[in-house]
Amino acid sequence: MSASQQQRSSLMPMAIIGTLFFIFGFVTWLNGALIPFLQIVCDLTSTQALFVAFSFYIAYTVTALPMAWIMERTGYKKGMALGLGLIALGCLGFIPAAMSQTFAIFLVSQFVVGTGLTILQTASNPYIVHIGPQESAAVRISIMGLLNKGAGVVAPLVFTALVLGDFEGITAKTVATLAPAERAAQVEQLAHGLILPYLGMALAMVLLTIAMVFSPLPELALDTDADDTEDDKRSVLQFPQLVLGAVGIFCYVGVEVIAADTIGLFGSELGVANATSLTSYTMAFMVIGYLLGLVLIPRVLKQSLALTLSAVLGLVLSLAVVLGSPEQHWLSDTLWGWLGLPTVPNTVALVALLGFANAMVWPAIWPLALDGLGKFTAKGSALLIMGIAGGALLPLLYGYLSDVADHQQAYLMMLPCYLFILYFALAGHKKRRW
């Protein structure tokens, strides 16, 4: 098949998978708005509020292998339809949770949504890696990332407009100052604001499930790729680049979720109005990073070099967050004040900039970790997906540190994560033997 024919044959799958990546982003990055919102509605500490992220991301670890087993039997397309159906079910769970203001029901619903996304992610990421040349895989994943993070820019803004439209400037601190009766009435009104948006999301997922079943998406045959797999390999754990890549994904998703989902808590602590929309700032910088990746990889930068630069920038920005001054606002004045957007403390702006540092980590780790797996690709993909547990565990550690110390100093925990990503970029991805 010629290069032009191969490009044409991959356009339809990329369009379908691209739609899924937009859904991943919209559903995933709603968490950044949900966390400070549910902190108000359910009267939570920072650690308790971050269980919203924990219940969502832990689903990737608990259900990744079962979902891969199901996908091997149903095929990729039916598996993706099942994933969309599970997301619809999880969204419906938010309705009784909002009506009763019961945090446990919110968490169970989050877990169901995360389970649906697990099967979608397990299927779609190897799809994008294998429908074109290996050396440009990071570019294709970057295109998907643009859709994912673009949805991440939109989701918190839509959430804030639909759910908090009548509650301008509300924070956990302002609600705490109200009289008990007034506070209870306002919290109930806030909670009920979730019902219609999540009912609409559930209906949209049902329609997409039907569309997926009847879509022209072809099946991906990876078992035939055994020719590029070493004959003596009998388990995915025998591939050092894969195992180290899974640890890298664990570290990366942890810092990505911390940058996106804690910025609202951090901003609320510093008195920033409508802190639920702050995740959009982090996502906007991720989109900029993905656009640069599309231009530079592989023309100017190799995937491994892009990963190295991302890790170094993450280290520098993390230190800057910890050492920065919350009283100063000149950084956001420079970055987006000229657009007429609300300015924020420098430390919050630096957390948003971590989105730029994180942008190319996921697209670079996937092809480097899956390189040479051949027939083990599906199971290798499931192992990488399990690494998303970093988004469940590391934010909880951040929440604990922010409760016992403070939000700003808690960002120190990101340093060892970026150091491991740097190791994988420089040496870990090259290992082929333990």
Beta strands, then each sheet from edge to edge (+ up, - down):
end
